[in-house]
């Protein structure tokens, strides 16, 4: 249903604020609380008129909010690692989490020690360090920047091309 499509909501300063649904975005536009920046889907018709279906909207006023600290979750790790195995680079599903330095060898559960890995590479590494297993990391794990303070699912990033110019790069 078209009213359930995602809409990127930007603050007045064009900083990503949230993701809402079309059914929430249209009243914001109609009431003058937001302006349409991108129409990626056509029009929706009602008895009262025709409305553009928004893909990106910008709030008419600045929303002040504290910057939340990004929590280390499974989805945040996959998002940071671009939904790809950090050993072979395959975007294979399902991905697993791998501790670079295994916990049994003193590794900690932190942003700097956890990466996304495909099942094959995770089994090949088998509780060893990458050096012991003869494997190399494609990218060194790191804490993501706090510029984007909410999670955008990878499927949205792939399918919503018009969002790319509004999202900061990590």
N, C-alpha and C positions, 0 to 999 in steps of 0.2 A: 504494500500500500504506500502511495507516494507521501502521505503525511507522516510516515515513520522514517523517512530518509534523514540522514544526519546533516546538520548545518553547523559550520564553524562559526563561533561567536567571538568577535574581537572587541577588546576594550576601546575606548575612544582614541587611545594612542596606538592603535593597531596591534597591540600585544594579544596573543591568543588567550582567551579567558575560559572558554568552555566549549562543549559540543552539546547541542540540543537537537530536537526533532523539528521538522517542518511545522507540525501542529503548534509548537511553542513559538517559532520564529515569526509566523505570519501575524499573530496578534501584536507582537513587539513592533513589527513594521507598520501595521495599520494604526497603532496608537502613537506613532512618532517617537518611540523609545529607541529605535534602531533604524539604520539605513542599509539598503541593499547594496552590496559590493559585487557579488557574483551571482548570476542566474545560470545555473548549470543544468536545469531540467525542464524548462518550458513554463507553462502557465497552469494554474488551477482555477476552475470556474465555479462560481457560486451564484445564488440568486441575486446577491448584491453587486456582483461584478466579477472581474477577472484579476487574479493576482499572479505575479511572477513567483515561481517556486525558488526560494533562496538556496544558495549553496554556501555563501559566506555573507555574514551581516556584521555591522559595526555598531556598537552602542552609541547613542547620542550624547552620553555623559560618561565621565570617568567613574569606574567602579573601583573603590579602594578596598584592598583586601591584603592580609598578610601573606607572604610567600610561604607556602607549605614546604616542608622538607620532603624530598622524594623518598618514599619507602622502598626498600629493596624487596621487591616481589618477583615472582616468576615472570610475569608479563613485562615488568620493567626491565629485567635482564634481557629477555628476548627482544624487546624494543631497542634497547641500547645496542645490541649486537646485530641489528637489522634482520632479525628472524633467520639468521644463518649460523651454521656450525663454525666455531672459531678455530677449528683444526683443519677441516677440509674445504670450508666455504660453501657447502651445499645448503640450499634452502629446503631441506627435507623435513617432512613432518613424520612423527612427532619429534620435537626437540626435547632434550633433557638438560638439566643443570649439571655442571661439572666443577668440582673444586680443583683449581690448578695445582695447588699443593694440597693433597688429600688431608682431611681432618685427622686421620689416624697418624699422620706424619707431622702434626702440629699446625696445619693450615686452619685459617679462621674463615668463618662464614661472613664475608664482607664483599663490597663492590669490587675490590681489587683482587679478589681470589676466586670469584665465581664467573663462569662463562656459559654460553649456550653451546651445546654439543649434540650432534646426531647420535643415535643409539650405537651405530657402528664404531664411531671414534671413541665414544665413552667406554664401550666394552674393550676396545683395543688398548686404551690407556690403563684401564683396570686397576685403579687405586695406586698408580705410580705418578711421579712427577712427569711433565712432558719430556724432560731430558732423559729420564730413565726409560721412557717408552719410545724414544726416538721420534718425537712429534714436536712440531713448532706451532705456536699460536700465531694466527694471522694478525691479530691486534692485541695489544696489552690491555687487560681489563682496567677500567677506571670508573670513578664515581661520575655519573652524568652531570652536566651543568644544570643549574636550577633555573635557567632562563625559561624553559617550558615546564610549568609546574603541574601539569596533568598528563595523563597517559592518553595517547592517540593510538588506537589499535592499528596494527600493520596493514590490515585489509583496507582501512580508510585511506592510509597513506598511498597505497597502490592504486585505488580506484578513484580517488578524488584529486585529480591533477590540478584543478583550480585552487586547491588549498596550499600547494607547495610554496607559492610566492609570499604567503602570509606566515609561514612557520619558520622559526629560527633553526639554524643548523647547529647540532650539538658539537 
